[in-house]
């Protein structure tokens, strides 16, 4: 067994939204590196270990508490929490009705609060406690037609810093990843809804300096680093996985 294959040996992880996309890639990677991984999702059937898939609705506190307790019981505790469950929204600040604002905030922000709140008693008992939240480059960069989504991810970024401070002395590290546009089922559905899906995909790829979409596996690798015992001194950090979108301003091709 290599060092990476045993990196998470003996550790127990819970991944929300682990049924597809970045969450599934993360759950699969953590399991491959030695962790026992429970998946919480509306449809957890793709969990790396089907016996550790638990149905949970992050907008329902009772559902969350029951699923987290069941996962902790099955795992024998919780060392790592990956808060990945989330939904998207398109439009300017004029385009989304109040009901949609409340719904997206309820999933993307309050959902993380519910799961973290339920998991913290178990995390406090761990010698290696880590929370990783999935935020977005939308938290730190102005993207067109993403007002609601950006607002929730900005809240996730701020929440990460607040949680990292609050739980520092309890030995619970809290960080977040800021993915760029990733090639996930959710982005696929957005593209399918566009007037010209191929042109929209090309525009999204060109927006990132590396010229392509980020893969779910690449984001999962960043999440695994932040969750790892190898990152024991890293807390209150946001890690961009965005093809250079946030910080780079290369000249256009041909200049």
LUMTORGU-717613 format. One record per residue (C-alpha): residue number from 1; x, y, z. Coordinates in pm, 1 decimal, always signed. Example, Ala and Ser with C-alpha at 12.3 -4.5 7.8 and 13.67 -1.06 7.14 Angstrom:
REM LUMTORGU-717613
[pt 1, [+1230.0, -450.0, +780.0]] [pt 2, [+1367.0, -106.0, +714.0]] 
//
This chain:
REM LUMTORGU-717613
[pt 1, [+0.0, +0.0, +0.0]] [pt 2, [+141.6, +340.2, -98.8]] [pt 3, [+150.4, +646.3, +125.4]] [pt 4, [-141.8, +801.5, -62.9]] [pt 5, [-344.2, +481.3, -43.0]] [pt 6, [-307.2, +482.9, +336.1]] [pt 7, [-327.1, +860.7, +388.5]] [pt 8, [-676.5, +839.2, +539.2]] [pt 9, [-645.0, +493.6, +695.8]] [pt 10, [-853.6, +471.0, +1010.5]] [pt 11, [-1036.3, +798.5, +938.8]] [pt 12, [-1410.1, +830.8, +889.0]] [pt 13, [-1559.1, +1079.1, +644.4]] [pt 14, [-1906.8, +1206.3, +561.7]] [pt 15, [-1967.9, +1363.5, +220.6]] [pt 16, [-2290.9, +1550.2, +147.1]] [pt 17, [-2408.2, +1563.5, -211.2]] [pt 18, [-2191.3, +1256.8, -261.0]] [pt 19, [-2419.2, +1091.3, -513.2]] [pt 20, [-2281.7, +1266.2, -820.9]] [pt 21, [-2034.5, +1522.4, -953.4]] [pt 22, [-1772.8, +1667.2, -720.2]] [pt 23, [-1923.0, +1492.8, -417.4]] [pt 24, [-1905.6, +1148.3, -576.1]] [pt 25, [-1550.9, +1211.1, -700.2]] [pt 26, [-1451.3, +1316.3, -347.6]] [pt 27, [-1615.2, +1020.4, -176.4]] [pt 28, [-1449.6, +783.1, -423.7]] [pt 29, [-1106.4, +941.4, -377.7]] [pt 30, [-1122.5, +942.2, +1.9]] [pt 31, [-1225.5, +576.3, +0.0]] [pt 32, [-939.7, +491.8, -237.6]] [pt 33, [-698.2, +658.7, +4.5]] [pt 34, [-811.9, +452.6, +298.6]] [pt 35, [-1105.1, +637.5, +456.5]] [pt 36, [-1435.7, +482.1, +553.2]] [pt 37, [-1679.8, +709.1, +366.3]] [pt 38, [-2049.3, +769.2, +423.4]] [pt 39, [-2248.5, +955.1, +158.5]] [pt 40, [-2545.4, +1176.9, +243.8]] [pt 41, [-2763.1, +1261.1, -54.1]] [pt 42, [-3120.1, +1267.1, -175.2]] [pt 43, [-3007.6, +967.1, -383.2]] [pt 44, [-2702.1, +801.5, -224.1]] [pt 45, [-2716.7, +489.8, -442.4]] [pt 46, [-2377.3, +567.5, -601.0]] [pt 47, [-2192.9, +569.5, -267.2]] [pt 48, [-1854.1, +390.5, -285.9]] [pt 49, [-1988.8, +154.2, -18.2]] [pt 50, [-2366.1, +110.3, -71.6]] [pt 51, [-2407.6, +18.2, +296.1]] [pt 52, [-2279.1, +366.2, +382.9]] [pt 53, [-2523.6, +561.8, +167.8]] [pt 54, [-2781.2, +758.9, +369.6]] [pt 55, [-3078.8, +954.0, +238.1]] [pt 56, [-3068.4, +1312.2, +362.3]] [pt 57, [-3235.8, +1640.0, +271.0]] [pt 58, [-3010.9, +1922.5, +386.7]] [pt 59, [-3310.5, +2157.9, +404.7]] [pt 60, [-3471.3, +1938.3, +673.5]] [pt 61, [-3300.7, +1949.2, +1013.2]] [pt 62, [-3462.2, +1627.0, +1134.2]] [pt 63, [-3350.2, +1445.5, +819.2]] [pt 64, [-2996.1, +1579.7, +858.4]] [pt 65, [-2966.0, +1486.5, +1224.9]] [pt 66, [-3096.6, +1135.1, +1160.8]] [pt 67, [-2863.1, +1077.4, +866.7]] [pt 68, [-2555.3, +1215.1, +1044.9]] [pt 69, [-2631.0, +1003.3, +1352.9]] [pt 70, [-2679.6, +693.1, +1136.4]] [pt 71, [-2354.6, +761.7, +948.9]] [pt 72, [-2163.4, +817.1, +1274.2]] [pt 73, [-2304.1, +496.1, +1415.7]] [pt 74, [-2209.5, +297.5, +1106.0]] [pt 75, [-1861.1, +450.1, +1089.3]] [pt 76, [-1793.9, +449.3, +1462.5]] [pt 77, [-1751.7, +828.4, +1464.2]] [pt 78, [-1675.0, +1114.0, +1225.4]] [pt 79, [-1333.6, +1267.9, +1158.8]] [pt 80, [-1400.6, +1451.0, +832.3]] [pt 81, [-1703.2, +1636.3, +700.1]] [pt 82, [-1725.2, +1744.5, +337.0]] [pt 83, [-2008.2, +1997.5, +296.6]] [pt 84, [-2064.3, +1966.7, -76.3]] [pt 85, [-2442.0, +1954.0, -130.3]] [pt 86, [-2563.3, +2253.2, -329.4]] [pt 87, [-2780.3, +2377.1, -611.8]] [pt 88, [-2741.1, +2649.5, -872.1]] [pt 89, [-2935.2, +2942.5, -1007.2]] [pt 90, [-2904.4, +3167.9, -1309.3]] [pt 91, [-3003.7, +3530.1, -1358.4]] [pt 92, [-2941.4, +3885.5, -1249.1]] [pt 93, [-3069.4, +4023.9, -919.6]] [pt 94, [-3398.7, +4101.4, -1099.4]] [pt 95, [-3461.5, +3753.2, -1232.7]] [pt 96, [-3507.1, +3523.3, -934.3]] [pt 97, [-3821.6, +3545.0, -717.0]] [pt 98, [-3802.7, +3553.2, -337.9]] [pt 99, [-3900.0, +3187.0, -316.9]] [pt 100, [-3596.1, +3087.4, -522.4]] [pt 101, [-3364.1, +3305.9, -313.7]] [pt 102, [-3490.1, +3137.5, +1.0]] [pt 103, [-3459.5, +2788.9, -152.4]] [pt 104, [-3103.1, +2828.3, -279.7]] [pt 105, [-2986.0, +2986.3, +46.1]] [pt 106, [-3159.5, +2707.5, +237.8]] [pt 107, [-2962.8, +2442.9, +48.0]] [pt 108, [-2628.5, +2611.0, -13.7]] [pt 109, [-2578.4, +2794.9, +315.5]] [pt 110, [-2820.8, +2683.0, +584.8]] [pt 111, [-2780.2, +2325.2, +463.8]] [pt 112, [-2411.2, +2343.6, +553.0]] [pt 113, [-2504.0, +2488.8, +890.8]] [pt 114, [-2742.0, +2200.8, +962.8]] [pt 115, [-2494.8, +1929.5, +868.6]] [pt 116, [-2203.2, +2094.8, +1051.1]] [pt 117, [-2415.3, +2146.7, +1361.8]] [pt 118, [-2512.0, +1779.1, +1365.0]] [pt 119, [-2156.5, +1658.2, +1300.1]] [pt 120, [-1964.7, +1882.5, +1540.8]] [pt 121, [-2017.0, +1668.2, +1854.2]] [pt 122, [-1852.3, +1378.6, +1669.6]] [pt 123, [-1577.8, +1596.0, +1520.2]] [pt 124, [-1484.2, +1734.9, +1862.2]] [pt 125, [-1415.5, +1378.4, +1975.2]] [pt 126, [-1172.8, +1318.9, +1685.2]] [pt 127, [-795.5, +1355.6, +1703.8]] [pt 128, [-807.6, +1466.1, +1340.6]] [pt 129, [-1114.6, +1678.6, +1274.8]] [pt 130, [-1159.0, +1859.3, +944.4]] [pt 131, [-1445.7, +2027.3, +762.3]] [pt 132, [-1418.0, +2122.6, +396.0]] [pt 133, [-1690.6, +2336.3, +238.2]] [pt 134, [-1750.4, +2360.3, -134.9]] [pt 135, [-1769.7, +2728.5, -225.1]] [pt 136, [-1696.6, +2866.3, -575.2]] [pt 137, [-1497.6, +3126.3, -762.8]] [pt 138, [-1835.2, +3302.9, -770.9]] [pt 139, [-1761.8, +3393.0, -407.6]] [pt 140, [-1471.6, +3616.1, -507.4]] [pt 141, [-1525.5, +3707.8, -874.3]] [pt 142, [-1817.4, +3876.4, -1044.8]] [pt 143, [-1974.7, +3632.3, -1290.0]] [pt 144, [-2254.8, +3728.0, -1530.0]] [pt 145, [-2606.3, +3604.3, -1458.1]] [pt 146, [-2513.6, +3441.2, -1127.6]] [pt 147, [-2632.5, +3694.8, -867.1]] [pt 148, [-2818.6, +3450.0, -643.4]] [pt 149, [-2565.8, +3168.7, -674.9]] [pt 150, [-2275.3, +3408.1, -614.1]] [pt 151, [-2442.6, +3550.5, -304.4]] [pt 152, [-2477.4, +3203.7, -151.3]] [pt 153, [-2118.2, +3106.8, -229.4]] [pt 154, [-1992.9, +3434.9, -85.8]] [pt 155, [-2181.3, +3341.1, +228.8]] [pt 156, [-2015.0, +2997.2, +228.4]] [pt 157, [-1672.5, +3162.0, +208.8]] [pt 158, [-1753.2, +3393.7, +501.8]] [pt 159, [-1906.2, +3104.7, +695.4]] [pt 160, [-1586.5, +2903.4, +646.2]] [pt 161, [-1375.8, +3176.9, +804.1]] [pt 162, [-1617.6, +3218.9, +1094.3]] [pt 163, [-1632.6, +2844.6, +1161.3]] [pt 164, [-1254.5, +2812.5, +1138.4]] [pt 165, [-1225.0, +3078.0, +1409.2]] [pt 166, [-1501.1, +2942.1, +1631.8]] [pt 167, [-1372.8, +2584.9, +1633.4]] [pt 168, [-998.3, +2646.1, +1622.9]] [pt 169, [-947.6, +2572.5, +1994.6]] [pt 170, [-1162.1, +2260.6, +1964.6]] [pt 171, [-919.2, +2109.6, +1716.7]] [pt 172, [-1157.3, +2131.1, +1420.1]] [pt 173, [-999.9, +2268.9, +1102.4]] [pt 174, [-1235.6, +2438.0, +853.4]] [pt 175, [-1143.4, +2524.9, +493.7]] [pt 176, [-1315.5, +2561.9, +158.9]] [pt 177, [-1247.8, +2500.2, -208.2]] [pt 178, [-1340.3, +2750.9, -477.2]] [pt 179, [-1391.9, +2552.5, -797.3]] [pt 180, [-1408.3, +2721.4, -1133.1]] [pt 181, [-1662.5, +2602.3, -1386.3]] [pt 182, [-1646.6, +2226.9, -1350.4]] [pt 183, [-1755.6, +1955.9, -1590.2]] [pt 184, [-2029.8, +1816.0, -1368.7]] [pt 185, [-2390.2, +1699.5, -1424.1]] [pt 186, [-2516.7, +2033.4, -1288.7]] [pt 187, [-2314.8, +2232.4, -1543.1]] [pt 188, [-2428.0, +1986.1, -1806.9]] [pt 189, [-2790.5, +2067.6, -1727.1]] [pt 190, [-2716.6, +2440.9, -1752.3]] [pt 191, [-2556.6, +2385.7, -2091.0]] [pt 192, [-2849.2, +2176.8, -2211.2]] [pt 193, [-3080.6, +2467.5, -2127.9]] [pt 194, [-2874.7, +2717.3, -2330.5]] [pt 195, [-2981.3, +2825.9, -2678.8]] [pt 196, [-2652.7, +2694.6, -2820.1]] [pt 197, [-2503.0, +2441.4, -2574.7]] [pt 198, [-2180.8, +2390.6, -2770.4]] [pt 199, [-2114.5, +2763.2, -2800.3]] [pt 200, [-2188.5, +2809.5, -2429.8]] [pt 201, [-1949.7, +2526.4, -2336.1]] [pt 202, [-1678.4, +2683.0, -2551.3]] [pt 203, [-1734.2, +3022.1, -2387.2]] [pt 204, [-1712.8, +2872.7, -2038.6]] [pt 205, [-1393.3, +2688.3, -2128.5]] [pt 206, [-1238.1, +3000.3, -2281.7]] [pt 207, [-1323.4, +3202.3, -1968.9]] [pt 208, [-1071.4, +2997.7, -1769.0]] [pt 209, [-710.4, +3080.5, -1864.9]] [pt 210, [-618.6, +2713.4, -1901.7]] [pt 211, [-882.4, +2694.8, -2174.9]] [pt 212, [-1092.6, +2408.8, -2040.6]] [pt 213, [-1341.8, +2321.3, -1771.6]] [pt 214, [-1218.1, +2193.2, -1437.1]] [pt 215, [-1279.4, +1822.9, -1375.7]] [pt 216, [-1463.5, +1686.7, -1071.7]] [pt 217, [-1157.9, +1472.1, -993.6]] [pt 218, [-934.4, +1781.2, -979.2]] [pt 219, [-1165.5, +1948.3, -728.0]] [pt 220, [-1183.0, +1624.4, -529.0]] [pt 221, [-803.0, +1617.5, -506.1]] [pt 222, [-803.8, +1967.7, -356.5]] [pt 223, [-1074.6, +1871.3, -107.8]] [pt 224, [-875.9, +1562.7, -9.8]] [pt 225, [-567.3, +1775.1, +55.4]] [pt 226, [-756.0, +2010.5, +286.6]] [pt 227, [-915.2, +1716.8, +468.7]] [pt 228, [-589.1, +1527.1, +501.4]] [pt 229, [-371.5, +1489.7, +810.3]] [pt 230, [-96.0, +1623.7, +582.8]] [pt 231, [-271.4, +1963.5, +599.8]] [pt 232, [-283.0, +1973.0, +980.0]] [pt 233, [-168.2, +2338.7, +988.5]] [pt 234, [-415.3, +2459.5, +724.9]] [pt 235, [-735.3, +2622.5, +847.2]] [pt 236, [-940.5, +2922.0, +738.2]] [pt 237, [-810.6, +2883.3, +382.9]] [pt 238, [-985.5, +2890.9, +45.4]] [pt 239, [-819.6, +2688.1, -229.0]] [pt 240, [-903.1, +2788.4, -586.8]] [pt 241, [-927.9, +2511.9, -847.1]] [pt 242, [-1020.9, +2733.5, -1136.6]] [pt 243, [-771.2, +2703.3, -1420.0]] [pt 244, [-623.3, +3038.4, -1319.8]] [pt 245, [-949.2, +3231.2, -1347.7]] [pt 246, [-924.8, +3422.2, -1021.6]] [pt 247, [-567.7, +3542.1, -1030.2]] [pt 248, [-434.5, +3527.9, -1386.3]] [pt 249, [-478.6, +3780.8, -1665.0]] [pt 250, [-294.4, +3633.9, -1963.7]] [pt 251, [-286.0, +3812.2, -2296.3]] [pt 252, [-540.1, +3686.8, -2550.5]] [pt 253, [-405.5, +3422.8, -2786.7]] [pt 254, [-236.4, +3589.3, -3083.0]] [pt 255, [-117.4, +3902.0, -2906.5]] 
//
